[in-house]
Amino acid sequence: MSMKSPRILVSNDDGINAHGIRTLEKIAREVSDDVWVVAPETNQSGAAHSLTLVRPLRVRRHDERRFSVDGTPTDCVLIALQQIVQGPPVDLVLSGINHGANLGEDVTYSGTVAAAMEATLFKVPSIAFSQVCESRQHIKWATAERYAPRVIERLLSMPWPEDVLINVNFPDILADEVQGIRVTSQGKRKIGDTLVERTDPRGEPYLWIGALREEATHRQGTDLAAINEGYVSVTPVHLDMTHHASFAALRKLLE
């Protein structure tokens, strides 16, 4: 990877017009003068690592190096790497900055993480960024703006591990209040209170999936604990989900 000016692709799941992706694009331009943006046309939060296979996809060009796709974050990165970005290959993919946390179980649902995951499958180093927020009306983007360049710079200085993406979350506090950066493992919440039942104006019932319920405390060393203690959380996520510890027992049982 060229440390001087890597070719960077920026994507997200909140859509091409989201504040977070404009913030991340600005951050990317501090690192490189070769920045491309390919993002969903509309909000795709919760899309996870899904591909659009049952209909054609349309690409809209907004600027010389800024495009939107009427599909998922995975669609965007796949199309960007295979079709849109011509010439030298992309060196680094940055996804986000998400409006809200991607901690614990969020990683399996997140379109922000999925964009980075797709890049990792293409052997391109990738980082997913999320700004934790209790209120979506008062998001502390300045915290992400201050700490994201530091994280990118340090990660670019290391050999990138194979099949690994980096998931970064910024705490919901002012930049001056951040305690530092912690390398963390993926945490786990208690699941509950995720469904809200209501009635629409026609009297028909409907269900709305809400946020996961937070525990008061979290196991030390996890992304959830780090964020609660005011740290930037940096979690390496491996794409090989094989549970190797089960091999011996399963082979004895099944082979």
C-alpha positions in Angstrom: 0.0 0.0 0.0 1.3 3.5 -0.8 1.5 5.3 2.5 2.0 8.6 0.7 -1.3 8.7 -1.1 -3.3 5.5 -1.1 -6.3 5.2 -3.4 -9.3 5.2 -1.1 -12.9 4.2 -1.6 -15.5 5.6 0.8 -18.9 4.0 1.3 -21.6 3.6 4.0 -25.1 2.3 4.7 -26.8 5.6 5.6 -26.8 6.8 2.0 -24.9 9.1 -0.3 -26.4 12.3 1.3 -25.7 11.3 4.9 -23.7 13.7 7.1 -21.5 10.8 8.2 -20.2 10.0 4.8 -19.4 13.6 4.0 -17.4 13.7 7.3 -15.6 10.5 6.3 -14.9 11.8 2.8 -13.3 14.9 4.4 -11.2 12.7 6.7 -10.1 10.6 3.7 -8.9 13.6 1.9 -6.6 14.4 4.8 -5.0 11.1 4.1 -5.0 11.0 0.3 -5.8 13.1 -2.8 -7.2 10.0 -4.6 -10.6 9.5 -3.0 -13.7 7.8 -4.6 -17.2 7.7 -3.0 -19.7 5.0 -4.0 -22.6 4.7 -1.6 -26.3 3.6 -1.5 -28.8 6.0 -3.0 -31.0 5.7 0.1 -30.6 4.6 3.7 -29.7 0.9 3.9 -29.2 0.5 7.7 -29.6 -3.1 8.8 -29.0 -4.4 5.3 -26.1 -6.6 6.6 -23.9 -8.4 4.0 -26.7 -8.7 1.4 -26.4 -8.6 -2.4 -29.2 -7.5 -4.7 -29.8 -10.6 -7.0 -33.4 -10.3 -8.2 -33.3 -7.0 -10.1 -30.9 -4.8 -12.0 -28.9 -2.1 -10.3 -28.6 1.5 -11.4 -25.5 3.7 -10.9 -25.9 7.5 -10.7 -22.9 9.8 -11.2 -22.8 12.9 -8.9 -19.3 14.1 -9.6 -16.1 12.8 -11.2 -15.4 10.5 -8.4 -18.7 10.4 -6.5 -21.4 7.8 -7.3 -24.6 6.3 -5.8 -26.1 2.9 -6.4 -29.7 1.9 -5.8 -28.7 -1.1 -3.8 -27.1 -2.3 -0.6 -23.7 -1.3 0.8 -22.3 -4.7 -0.4 -23.6 -3.9 -3.9 -21.8 -0.5 -3.8 -18.4 -1.9 -2.8 -18.6 -4.8 -5.3 -19.6 -2.5 -8.2 -17.0 0.1 -7.2 -14.1 -2.3 -7.1 -15.1 -4.2 -10.2 -16.6 -1.5 -12.4 -16.5 2.1 -11.3 -13.0 2.7 -10.0 -10.8 2.3 -13.1 -7.0 2.2 -13.3 -4.9 1.4 -10.2 -6.6 -0.8 -7.7 -8.1 0.6 -4.5 -5.7 0.4 -1.5 -8.1 1.1 1.3 -11.9 1.1 1.9 -13.4 3.3 4.6 -17.1 2.7 5.5 -19.3 5.1 7.5 -19.3 7.2 9.5 -22.5 5.5 10.8 -25.2 7.4 12.6 -25.0 5.3 15.7 -23.1 2.4 17.3 -22.0 -0.8 15.7 -21.1 -2.8 18.8 -21.5 -6.4 19.9 -24.3 -8.1 17.8 -24.6 -5.0 15.6 -21.7 -6.3 13.6 -23.9 -9.1 12.1 -26.7 -6.7 11.1 -24.7 -3.6 10.1 -24.5 -2.4 6.5 -21.6 -0.2 7.5 -19.6 -3.3 8.6 -20.8 -5.2 5.6 -19.3 -2.7 3.2 -15.9 -3.2 4.9 -16.5 -6.9 4.8 -17.1 -7.0 1.1 -13.8 -5.1 0.5 -12.0 -7.6 2.8 -13.3 -10.4 0.6 -11.6 -8.6 -2.3 -8.4 -8.6 -0.2 -8.6 -4.8 0.2 -7.8 -3.4 3.7 -11.0 -1.9 5.2 -12.2 0.0 8.2 -15.8 0.6 9.4 -16.5 3.7 11.5 -19.4 4.4 13.7 -20.3 7.4 15.9 -22.2 6.3 19.0 -25.1 8.6 19.9 -28.0 8.5 22.3 -29.8 11.3 20.3 -29.7 11.4 16.5 -30.4 15.1 16.7 -27.1 15.7 18.7 -24.4 13.6 17.1 -20.9 14.4 18.2 -19.2 14.3 14.8 -16.3 16.3 16.0 -15.2 13.3 18.1 -15.0 11.1 15.0 -13.3 13.8 13.1 -10.5 14.2 15.6 -9.8 10.5 16.2 -10.5 8.8 12.8 -7.4 10.3 11.2 -5.2 9.0 14.1 -6.7 5.5 13.8 -6.2 5.4 10.0 -2.7 6.7 10.2 -1.7 4.0 12.7 -3.4 1.2 11.0 -1.8 2.1 7.7 1.6 1.7 9.3 1.1 -2.0 10.1 1.0 -5.2 8.0 -2.7 -5.9 7.3 -3.8 -9.3 8.6 -5.5 -11.5 6.0 -9.3 -11.7 6.1 -9.6 -9.1 8.8 -11.5 -5.8 8.8 -11.3 -3.2 11.6 -14.5 -2.0 13.3 -14.1 1.4 15.0 -16.6 3.0 17.3 -16.3 6.5 18.8 -17.9 7.2 22.2 -20.9 9.6 22.6 -18.8 12.3 24.3 -17.0 15.4 23.3 -13.6 14.9 21.7 -11.8 16.5 24.7 -13.4 14.0 27.0 -12.2 10.9 25.2 -10.0 8.8 27.4 -7.9 7.2 24.6 -8.1 4.3 22.1 -8.6 0.7 23.2 -8.2 -2.5 21.1 -11.3 -4.6 22.0 -13.1 -7.8 21.4 -16.7 -8.0 20.2 -19.1 -7.7 23.2 -22.5 -9.2 23.8 -25.7 -7.7 25.0 -28.8 -9.1 26.6 -31.5 -9.1 23.9 -34.9 -7.7 24.8 -37.4 -4.9 24.3 -36.6 -4.9 20.6 -40.2 -5.0 19.3 -42.7 -2.2 19.6 -46.3 -2.9 18.8 -48.5 0.0 17.5 -51.7 0.6 15.5 -51.6 2.6 12.3 -54.2 5.4 11.4 -56.4 2.7 9.7 -56.5 0.7 12.9 -54.2 -2.1 11.6 -51.6 -3.4 14.0 -47.9 -3.3 13.1 -44.5 -4.1 14.7 -41.4 -2.0 14.7 -38.0 -3.4 15.5 -36.2 -1.2 18.0 -32.7 -1.1 19.5 -31.1 -3.9 21.6 -31.5 -3.3 25.3 -28.2 -2.3 27.0 -26.8 -3.9 30.1 -25.6 -1.6 32.9 -22.2 -3.3 32.8 -20.1 -5.1 30.2 -17.3 -7.6 30.3 -13.9 -5.8 30.4 -12.0 -5.8 27.2 -15.1 -5.6 25.0 -16.2 -2.9 22.6 -19.2 -2.2 24.7 -17.1 -1.7 27.9 -14.6 0.6 26.1 -17.4 2.9 24.8 -19.1 3.0 28.2 -15.8 4.1 29.7 -15.2 6.9 27.2 -12.7 5.2 24.9 -12.5 4.8 21.1 -13.1 1.1 20.4 -11.0 -0.6 17.7 -12.0 -4.3 17.1 -10.4 -6.6 14.5 -13.1 -8.7 12.9 -12.1 -12.0 11.2 -14.1 -13.3 8.3 -13.4 -17.0 9.1 -16.3 -17.8 11.4 -15.3 -21.5 11.7 -15.3 -22.6 15.4 -12.1 -24.6 15.3 -12.4 -25.7 18.9 -15.3 -27.9 17.8 -13.4 -29.8 15.1 -12.2 -32.8 17.2 -15.6 -33.5 18.8 -17.5 -33.2 15.5 -15.0 -35.4 13.6 -15.3 -38.1 16.3 -19.1 -37.9 16.1 -19.7 -37.6 12.4 -16.7 -38.9 10.4 
